[in-house]
Amino acid sequence: MLTILEQKKGFNLNMVIGLDGFVDEIIHVVDKRQDFENYTVLPSIGALGDRISSAAGLSANIEMVPVQVKLGGNGPILSNALLEFGVGLTYFGALGKGEVHEVFRPMAGKAQAVHNLCDPGLTLALEFTDGKIMLGKHTSLKDLTWDVCKAGLGGAAGIAAMVAGADLFGMENWTMMPHMSSIWEGMIAEVFPLLPGRAEKPLAFFDLADPEKRTKEDIRHAMGLISKFEQKFRSILGLNEREAFGIADVLGVPHGGSLQAATMGVYEKMGIYCLVVHPVKSACCAIGGQFYHMDGPYCPAPKLTTGAGDNFNAGFCLAQGLGLSPEDSLALGVCTSGFYVRNAKSPSFQEVIDFAGKWSRGELEGR
């Protein structure tokens, strides 16, 4: 992969991404406090669960310490990572009503264009060594409808013009965007007829963002809409391990607890170009009727996990946009997320090349 990436320096890719936007407040949960300045944190989700369970029928005081306020949402974090790579990018979505919210302004300054259509949501991201708990306030996102998209983007013709020249188009965070399915329906009915034919269909990337709270009927409907995007795009659906098994169950795909069976079953059921799954320690995908798997540069003590999946997706999408193989696409994905969790920031293209080199030589710290 290293030789190929070196050859791809100076690439020219354009992507259009939406639709969500969140202000993320990264939180540590206090276990024991020694004094005003010093405390230990609850190390795991299980430890927090035990603390909460022990308060049943009684009460508890759980202290949360804000560590960082940053841009959030699947679309913005994905876009920020792609911009760090050097992708030309247009973003549209929940970045602020009227003015772009301050947490998104650095991203907006690097983008080719930004269309802010409604106020962002708010997420309290409780960080642990074994994952994160996302506590969200999503009320503002109900304002983002298909009509609002058309009004803010020049109608169906304006959206078609925005998307027509993109190498990749993505509308992220279906779960938390209450009108996303109707927006997809609007795209299919009103925008698709206006898109020109291309020798090779561009890519479309979708991230559901933990659909457990949505009904099975809603999920099945959304999966059907993603399949319809194959008319004009090569659709990529990105899932984490839990989501992969959940979608398999909803679609009636037998898997017996095998991630490979779940991945291939959902991929075949949907009839899409690619299904990619990113567990914590590895990644896999189905492309061209074949299953591919790769272990990643696992970090047992990450500096930041919120956004790791989006950074994996950015690396995978970049690789696909560059025409890399499935194996190299998985490698670039796990290297991007591996760099991110160790450094609490997205890598530049050169930084991810350097990281991949260290990984291949066994030189990474915190492996």
C-alpha positions in Angstrom: 0.0 0.0 0.0 2.8 2.4 0.8 4.1 2.6 -2.7 0.6 3.1 -4.1 -0.1 5.9 -1.7 3.2 7.6 -2.6 2.1 7.5 -6.2 -1.2 9.1 -5.4 0.2 12.2 -3.8 -1.3 15.3 -5.5 -4.6 13.6 -6.2 -7.6 15.7 -7.3 -10.9 14.4 -5.8 -14.1 16.3 -5.1 -16.7 15.1 -2.6 -20.1 16.4 -1.4 -21.1 15.5 2.1 -24.1 16.1 4.4 -26.3 16.2 6.4 -26.0 16.3 10.1 -24.1 18.5 12.5 -23.4 18.3 16.2 -21.5 20.2 18.9 -19.6 17.4 20.7 -18.7 17.9 24.3 -16.1 15.2 25.2 -16.7 14.0 28.8 -14.8 12.0 31.4 -16.9 10.4 34.2 -15.3 10.8 37.6 -14.6 7.7 39.7 -12.7 9.2 42.7 -11.7 12.8 43.2 -8.6 13.5 45.2 -8.9 17.3 45.2 -10.1 20.1 42.9 -7.5 19.4 40.3 -7.0 15.6 40.5 -9.3 12.7 40.0 -9.5 9.2 38.5 -12.0 8.3 35.8 -14.4 5.4 35.5 -12.5 3.2 33.1 -15.2 1.3 31.3 -18.9 1.4 30.2 -19.4 -1.6 32.5 -18.1 0.4 35.5 -20.5 3.2 34.7 -23.3 0.7 34.4 -22.4 -0.8 37.8 -22.4 2.6 39.4 -25.8 3.5 38.0 -27.3 0.1 38.8 -26.1 0.3 42.4 -28.2 3.5 42.8 -31.5 1.8 41.8 -34.1 2.6 44.4 -31.7 5.1 46.0 -29.9 7.9 44.3 -26.4 8.8 43.0 -24.3 11.8 42.2 -22.2 11.2 39.1 -19.7 13.9 38.1 -18.9 14.6 34.5 -15.8 16.6 33.6 -15.8 18.4 30.2 -12.5 17.7 28.4 -13.1 19.2 25.0 -15.7 20.9 22.8 -15.4 20.1 19.1 -17.3 19.7 15.9 -19.4 16.5 15.9 -21.7 14.5 13.8 -20.9 11.8 11.3 -20.9 14.1 8.3 -18.7 16.9 9.8 -16.1 14.5 11.3 -15.9 12.5 8.1 -15.6 15.8 6.1 -13.0 17.2 8.4 -10.9 14.1 8.0 -11.3 14.2 4.2 -10.3 17.8 4.2 -7.1 17.0 6.2 -6.3 14.5 3.4 -6.6 17.3 0.8 -10.0 16.4 -0.7 -11.9 19.2 -2.3 -15.2 19.2 -0.4 -18.6 20.8 -0.2 -20.7 20.4 2.9 -24.5 21.0 3.4 -26.5 20.4 6.5 -26.9 21.3 10.2 -24.0 23.7 10.8 -26.1 26.6 12.1 -29.1 28.6 11.1 -28.1 31.9 9.7 -24.4 31.7 10.7 -22.1 28.7 10.8 -21.7 27.6 14.5 -18.2 28.4 15.7 -17.1 24.8 16.1 -17.6 24.2 12.4 -15.8 27.4 11.2 -12.3 25.9 10.8 -13.8 23.1 8.7 -15.9 25.6 6.7 -12.8 27.7 6.1 -11.1 24.7 4.4 -14.1 23.6 2.4 -14.8 24.7 -1.2 -18.4 25.6 -0.1 -20.6 25.2 2.9 -24.4 25.4 3.0 -25.8 25.7 6.5 -29.4 24.7 6.6 -30.4 24.4 10.3 -29.0 24.5 13.8 -26.8 21.6 15.0 -27.6 19.1 17.7 -25.7 18.6 20.9 -23.9 15.5 22.0 -22.3 14.7 25.4 -19.8 12.0 24.5 -18.8 10.0 27.6 -15.4 8.5 26.8 -14.2 5.1 28.2 -11.4 2.8 27.2 -13.8 0.2 25.8 -16.1 2.6 23.9 -18.3 5.6 24.4 -21.8 6.6 25.5 -23.4 9.3 23.3 -26.0 11.4 25.0 -27.7 13.5 22.4 -30.1 16.5 22.1 -31.5 16.3 18.5 -34.6 18.6 18.5 -33.1 21.1 16.1 -32.6 18.4 13.4 -36.3 18.0 12.9 -36.1 21.3 11.0 -34.0 19.8 8.2 -36.6 18.5 5.6 -36.5 17.9 1.9 -38.2 21.2 1.3 -35.5 23.0 3.4 -32.8 21.3 1.4 -34.3 22.4 -1.9 -34.9 26.0 -0.6 -31.3 26.3 0.6 -29.6 24.6 -2.3 -31.3 26.0 -5.4 -34.0 23.4 -5.8 -33.6 19.9 -7.3 -31.6 21.5 -10.2 -29.2 23.2 -7.8 -28.7 19.9 -5.9 -28.1 18.0 -9.1 -25.5 20.6 -10.2 -23.8 20.3 -6.8 -23.6 16.5 -7.0 -23.0 16.0 -10.7 -19.2 16.5 -10.7 -18.5 14.8 -7.3 -16.4 11.7 -7.0 -18.3 10.7 -3.9 -21.6 11.9 -2.4 -22.7 11.2 1.1 -25.6 11.9 3.4 -24.7 10.7 6.9 -26.4 9.9 10.2 -29.8 8.5 9.1 -30.7 7.5 12.7 -30.6 11.0 14.2 -32.0 12.9 11.1 -35.8 12.3 11.4 -36.4 13.3 7.7 -33.5 11.6 6.1 -35.5 8.9 4.4 -37.8 11.5 2.8 -34.7 13.5 1.7 -33.4 10.3 0.1 -36.8 9.8 -1.6 -36.7 13.4 -2.8 -33.2 12.8 -4.2 -34.3 9.7 -6.0 -37.5 11.2 -7.4 -36.4 14.7 -8.3 -32.6 14.8 -8.6 -31.7 11.5 -10.2 -33.5 12.3 -13.5 -31.3 15.5 -13.7 -28.0 13.8 -13.2 -25.9 13.2 -16.3 -24.7 9.7 -17.2 -21.1 9.0 -16.4 -18.7 6.3 -17.8 -18.2 5.1 -14.3 -20.8 5.8 -11.6 -19.5 7.9 -8.7 -19.5 6.6 -5.2 -22.2 7.3 -2.6 -21.4 6.7 1.1 -24.0 6.1 3.9 -23.5 5.8 7.7 -26.6 5.0 9.7 -25.2 5.9 13.2 -26.6 3.3 15.5 -30.2 2.6 14.2 -31.3 0.6 17.2 -33.8 3.2 18.4 -35.5 3.2 15.0 -38.3 0.7 14.1 -37.6 -2.4 12.0 -40.0 -1.0 9.4 -38.0 2.2 9.2 -34.7 0.4 8.9 -35.9 -1.9 6.2 -37.3 1.1 4.3 -34.0 3.0 4.6 -32.0 -0.1 3.4 -34.3 -0.2 0.3 -33.6 3.4 -0.4 -29.9 2.9 -0.2 -30.2 0.1 -2.7 -32.0 2.4 -5.1 -29.0 4.8 -5.0 -27.3 2.1 -7.2 -29.3 3.6 -10.1 -26.8 6.5 -10.2 -24.1 5.6 -7.8 -21.9 2.8 -6.4 -23.4 2.7 -2.9 -21.1 2.0 0.1 -22.8 1.4 3.5 -20.5 1.7 6.5 -21.4 0.0 9.7 -19.8 -0.8 13.0 -19.8 -4.4 14.3 -23.0 -4.0 16.4 -24.8 -2.3 13.6 -23.8 -5.1 11.1 -25.4 -7.8 13.3 -28.4 -5.6 14.0 -29.1 -4.9 10.3 -28.6 -8.6 9.5 -31.3 -9.4 12.1 -33.7 -6.8 10.7 -33.2 -8.0 7.1 -33.6 -11.7 8.2 -30.0 -12.6 7.3 -28.8 -15.7 9.2 -25.3 -15.3 10.6 -24.9 -17.5 13.7 -22.7 -14.8 15.3 -20.3 -14.7 12.4 -19.4 -11.2 11.2 -18.4 -12.6 7.8 -21.8 -14.2 7.4 -23.6 -11.0 8.5 -21.5 -8.8 6.2 -21.9 -11.0 3.1 -25.6 -11.6 3.8 -26.5 -7.9 4.2 -24.4 -7.1 1.2 -26.1 -9.6 -1.0 -29.6 -8.8 0.3 -29.2 -5.1 -0.5 -27.5 -5.6 -3.8 -25.1 -2.7 -3.3 -21.5 -2.0 -4.5 -19.9 -2.3 -1.0 -20.6 -3.1 2.6 -17.8 -2.1 5.0 -17.7 -2.9 8.7 -15.3 -1.5 11.3 -15.0 -3.4 14.6 -12.7 -1.9 17.2 -9.7 -4.1 16.4 -10.2 -4.9 12.7 -12.2 -4.1 9.5 -13.8 -6.0 6.8 -15.8 -5.4 3.6 -17.7 -7.1 0.8 -17.0 -5.9 -2.7 -17.5 -7.7 -6.0 -19.0 -10.7 -4.3 -15.9 -11.3 -2.2 -15.2 -10.9 1.5 -12.0 -9.1 2.7 -10.8 -8.8 6.3 -7.9 -6.9 7.9 -6.6 -6.6 11.5 -5.9 -3.0 12.5 -3.3 -1.2 14.6 -5.3 -1.6 17.8 -4.6 1.0 20.5 -5.5 -0.2 24.1 -5.2 3.3 25.6 -6.7 5.8 23.1 -6.6 9.5 23.6 -9.9 10.0 21.8 -12.4 7.4 20.4 -15.3 9.7 19.5 -15.0 10.0 15.7 -12.7 7.0 15.2 -15.3 5.3 13.0 -15.8 8.4 10.9 -12.0 8.6 10.4 -11.9 5.0 9.3 -14.7 5.8 6.9 -12.7 8.8 5.6 -9.7 6.6 4.9 -11.8 3.9 3.2 -13.7 6.4 1.1 -10.5 8.2 0.0 -9.0 4.9 -1.0 -12.1 4.0 -3.0 -12.1 7.4 -4.6 -8.5 6.8 -5.6 -9.3 3.4 -7.1 -7.4 1.3 -4.6 -8.1 -2.4 -4.0 -10.4 -3.6 -1.2 -7.4 -4.7 0.8 -5.6 -1.3 0.5 -8.9 0.5 1.2 -9.3 -1.4 4.5 -5.6 -0.7 5.3 -6.0 3.1 4.7 -9.1 3.0 6.8 -7.6 1.3 9.8 -4.4 3.5 9.6 -6.5 6.7 9.5 -8.5 5.6 12.6 -5.3 4.2 14.3 -3.6 7.6 13.9 -6.7 9.4 15.1 -7.2 7.6 18.4 -3.5 8.0 19.2 -3.3 11.7 18.4 -6.8 13.0 18.9 -6.8 14.5 15.4 -7.2 13.4 11.8 -4.0 12.8 9.8 -2.8 14.5 6.7 -2.1 12.3 3.7 1.6 12.3 4.5 1.0 11.6 8.2 -1.2 8.5 7.3 1.6 7.3 4.9 4.1 7.7 7.7 1.8 5.9 10.2 1.3 3.0 7.8 5.0 2.7 7.4 5.6 2.5 11.2 2.7 -0.1 11.5 4.2 -2.2 8.7 7.6 -2.1 10.5 6.2 -2.9 13.9 7.3 0.5 15.3 3.9 1.8 16.7 3.6 2.7 20.3 0.5 1.6 22.1 -0.1 -1.4 19.8 
